[in-house]
């Protein structure tokens, strides 16, 4: 893990926040019945948590209900660094790996607030409650991922 190359660890909270804000996809790691599963997801950033959305049904929802403990990964500023020799190639990146517990939000107001936070991550538009269709909201699962820990790493970036 990062301990092997401590010079790559991101310790600055502002730089961790930068990675959270700049990344576009979160990869969610789940495990239930000794079966691992990783799925890319959109997300929004809350206070000490992330918000995700999903269908109410399906493999991801079933696994989260069976085991709410999750791992997540995201990265930004990714670029290939080429070299003359094959083993000299590397990647420039900033990334985060974190752990937490997922909870399905049941209250309509909480679900709406979570969806607005997700939309704020991807759009400068401020959406109102009425912009979210009740029928779609009823079928959508909104998940709060309470972050318990996260560590950042980077390579090829100064500062």
Secondary structure, 3 states (H helix, E strand, C coil): CHHHHHHHEECCHHHHHHHHHHCCCEEEEEEECCEEEEEEECCEECCCEEEEEEECCCHHHHHHHHCCEEEEEEEEEEEEECCCCHHHCEEEEEEEEEEEEEEEECCHHHHHHHHHHHHHHHCCCCCCHHHCCHHHHHHEEEEEEEEEEEEEEEECCCC
